[in-house]
């Protein structure tokens, strides 16, 4: 539900009653992942999505019912071969939906944290004893928590620990524990939704291609920084949609700023005096993506220079150069799309190949780790 936190936070401030349907489990080719949500208020206004349209009507009705009777329910939707017009996912997947009325508790605090960019994890019981369904706990980065799951005293402490581990990794997903807080006994399932600050995209080189990439990066949800050593080019007028503009030598700025396993670095300067010291530093960092613009000739020359300053073959293997997927891009906007497509493929574990005629999954189970392997890095 935190994926629509901004709108829901406004509803809370306006005193509107609403119910939220949240995807808690998926199977097969389901279009949305756990945490995706649709909300309906008492006036019938709906926001969000749980299936991209397949079952929205039925889920809308469930939300209205939850507002009327105040009950939390879990409903499963899947494709029906016997009745092509039955409510279900025509893509062949299966999704479990938790529908709960939102009336106070920790939900307003969770929404406020998500809107303000604070790190927090919302843990809800989505499978287990009926009287515990939908109970929620809000966990903060320091391990403190608000709310309660209403079961055994140890349950809250165990759930908070599991949620904190998910929060540290920036992940949303489910975890199973015992109803008494142990790993044995009657099981229950928690959906943990992590609210973390937006991942960073740092674009080096204040050129026209960078302007287009800033817009695409913002669209994808990144906090975008533009860095260039030339003050005449690195200006708010040229990059009005950037969150931050830095005038500094790229390698010096990179060495002084904070990055993490979700950060993407896009080097568009294609000038050796900027590129070599910058990439020498970048390829040693545990970031999600490092890409550099330039022709194949520039790429070969740059690689030679990087080897000359001691960059290893393993580090060079992490470099996406020439940057982007082969879309035949020519304009700055097309090039930005090419770069963004490669970033998404790297993040989600996609191949970048056309889906037409392929027999690979449309939705992948996990993103790629910073070293390029499929892993659990968010």
N, C-alpha and C positions, 0 to 999 in steps of 0.2 A: 504493500500500500504506500510505501514511501516513494514510489515512482511518480505518484500524483500528489506529493506532499504540499506543494505550493497552493494548489487549488483547495485541498482539504483544509489547510491551515486557515484560509480565508473563510471557509464555511464555519469553522470553529469560532473564529472571531466574530462572525455575524450571528452566532447562536443557532445555526441551522442543525437540525437533527438529520443524520444520514446513516446508511448502512454501507459496508464495504465488502466486496467479493474479491478474494485474493487467491491467485494460483498458488497451491501448496505442493503439488506434485505433478509431474508430466511423464508421459510415455509415448514412444514413437515420434511421429513428426508433428508435435504440438507447436503452434506458432509463437506462444509466449512462454517465458520461463517463470519459475517460482518467484513470487514477489510482485508480479504484474497484477494490477488491480483495476476494478471498475467500482465506482461509488454512485449511489443514488440518494438524493435528499428527499425530504418529506413532500416537496412540491413536484417530485418526479423528474428533476433535472439529473442528468447522468454525465459523468466524466470518466475518462480512462477506458481501458479495454483489457479483456482476459483471453481473447481468442482471435482477435483480428476480424471479428464479425460472425464467426460460425455459430456461437451459442450466446451471443450478447443478449438476445431477447429473453431467453429463458433465465439467464442470470439476473437480468433487470427485474424480472418478476420475483425471483428469490430475495433480492434486496428489499423490494417493497413489502414482501411478506415478513421479513426480519424486522422491519420498522414497525409493523403492526403488532406482532406477537412477542418481540423482544428476544427471540430464540436464535442461538448460533447453530448453524448446520454445516455439514460438509456434503457436497454433491459431486458425483462423478459424471463426466460427459465424454462420450466416445462415438466413433462412427458406427452406424447401424447398417449392416448389409441387408437385413430383412426389410427395412423400410427406409428408402432413400430420402424420404421427407421427414424422418424422425429427427428430433433435436440431437445434434451430434457434430463431431468434427469431420468434415468431408475430406480433410487431409489425411485421415487415417490414424491420428494420434488419440491419446487419452489424457484428460486433465482432471485433477481434483481441485475443487473450489471451496474455500472456506468463506462462508457468508456470516457476517456478524454486525449487529447494530453497534454504532460507536456513540457511547454516552459517558463521557468523562474518562476516569481512570488515567492510565499513563499515555493514552493516545494523543491528547493535545501536546504534551511535552515531547513526544516522539516526533510529531509533525513540526513543532517549533525548532527542534534540533536539526531536522533535515533541511528546513528552509534557510536556517542561518548558517548552514555549512559545518555544523558541529558534528564530531564523530559520536555515534551512539548506535546501539543495536536493540532492535525490538524483537523479543522472543515471544511467540504465541504457541499454545498447545493446539495442534491441529489433528491429533489422533490420540485416543486414550479414553480414560473414564469420562462418561458423558457429562458429569458435573464439573469437569475441569476444562471442557472444550472452550477455546477462545480466550482463556485467561492469559494475561500478558505481563511481561516484565521488561522494563527499559534499563539497559545496561550501559554505563558510561566507561570511557577509556581507562579510568583509574580503578575499575572493578566494582565501584559502588552501583547500586541499582535501586529502582523505584518500582512500586507495584508488588504483585505477588501472584503465584500460580495456584495458591489455595490448597495445596496438597501437604505432603510430609514436610516438616521444617527444613530438611536437607535438600528438598527439591529446588527451592529458590537458589540456594548456593551452587548446586550442581549446574542448573540451567544458566546461571550468571557466568560461571566459568566457561561453559561451552559457547555461550554467546560472545564472550570476550575474545575467545580464540578466533571465532569467525570474524569479529570486528577487526582484530589485528591484521587479518588477511584481506579485509575489505570484501568479504564474500557474503552472498545471500544463498541460503539453502536450508536443508532439514538435517536434524540430528536426533537420534533415538537415545532415550535414557529410561530408567525405571521410574515409576510413579512415586517411589520413595526417595528418589534422587540417586539411586545406585544403578549399576549396569545390569541388575537382575530384577526379578519380580515382574509385576504387571508393567508392560512397556507403554510408553507414550512417545509421541513425535512432536518436536518443536520446529516451527518455521522461524528461522533467524534472518531478519532483514537488516543488513548493515547500511548505515548512513555515514558516508565518509566524504570529505571534501572532494571536489571535482579533480580528476587526474589532470596533470599538467601536460601541455604541449608547448615546447619552446621552439620557436622558429628563428633560425639564425640567418640574417640577410634580409634587409628591408627593401626587397624588390617587388615588382608587380605580381610575380607568382606568389610571393608571401602574402600579399593582400588577399588574394583568393583563398589561400590555404587557411588564413585566420578565420574567414567566414565559415568555411567547412568545418574547421576545428571547433568553433563555437556551436555549430549545429549538432556536432557529435557529442557535445557536453563537456569539452575540455576547458580548462582555465588556460587561456592562451597568452603567452609572452612573446614579444618580438624583441630580438636583440641585434644591434648593429653598432659598429664602432663609429659610424658616420652620422653625426647629429643632423645633418641636412636631410637625410632620408628617414631616420627613425623618429617620426613625429606623429602625434595624435591625429593630425589632419589626414595623413596617408593611411593610418590604421585605426579608424574610429571604433572598430568592433573588438580590438585587442583589449584584454584585461590589464595588460601591463606593457610598457615600452621601456626598454633599457638601452642606454647609450654606453657601451663599453666594449672592450675587446671580447669576442665570444668565448675564448677559452678561459679568460679571467672571470667572466661572469659565471660560467658553468662551474668553476671551482669554488665559487662563493655562495651558490644558491642550493636549495634543498631539492633533491630528486628522490624518487622511489621506484618500486617495481612496476608502477603504472605509467611512469613518465615517458613521453615520446619526444625524441629530438630530431628535428628536421633541418638539415644543413643545406641552405640554398645559396650560399655565397659563391660557390665554385671558383674560389680564389685561393691559391695554395698558402698564402701568408695568413689567411684566416682558417682555412680548412684543416691544415696539418696539425697545428697545436690544439685546435678544438677537438678533432676526432681522436687524437692521441689520448686526450682526457676522457672523452665520451665513451670510448670502447672499453674502458676499464670500469665503468659504472654499471650497477645492476638495474638498468632501466629496461623498459619494455621494447623499445624500438630506437634504432639509430639509422637514419637514412640521409644520403647526400646526393645532391643534384650534380649533373654534369654529363657530358658525352662519354662514350666508351673510351675514347682516347684520354679524356680528363681523368676518368676512373682509373685507368692503368697507370697513368703518371702519378696520381694521388696515392695509389697503393704502394708504388715504389718509394715515394717519399715517406710514407708511414712506416714501411719496413726499415728504412734507413734510420728512423728515430727510435726504433726498438719495439714497434707494435708487432705482436706475435701473430702467427697464422690463425690461431684460435680466436683472437680478438678481431682480426680482419673478417673472419667468417660471419661475424655478427652484423657487419655493415651491409645495409641495403643500398646498393649503388650499381647502376644509376637508380635513383629513387623512384618508387611507384611501380604499378602494374602496367603491362603492355596493353593500353587501351587505344593506341594511336593518337594520344592527346596532342594538341597543338596550342590551344589557347591557355591562358593562366587558369581559367576555371576548369577546363578539362584536365589540366595537369594536377590541379588541387584534388580533383576527384580521383585521379589515378593514385596519388599519394595516400589519400584517405582510405581508398579501397585496400591498399597494401597494409595499412595500419590495422584496419578491421580484421583482415584475414590473419594477420599475425596475432592479434589479440584473441580471436575466437577459434583459431586452429583451422582456418579455411585454406584451401589450396590455391584459390585465385582462378581456378579453371571454370569454364562455362558449365552451368548445371544441365544444359540441354544435352541429352544423350549420356550423361554421367550416371553412375550407380553408387555414388558416394552420398552420405547423409547430407541433408540440407542444413540441419541444425547440429552443431558439434557439441560434444559433451563438455569440453573445456578449452580454455585459451592456451596459447603457447607461453611457456616460461621465457624469461629474458634471453636464455641461450638458444631459443628456437624450438625446444621440445614441447610437446603437448603436456600441460601440467595443470596445477590448481592455482596458479597465480592469477589474481583478479585484475 
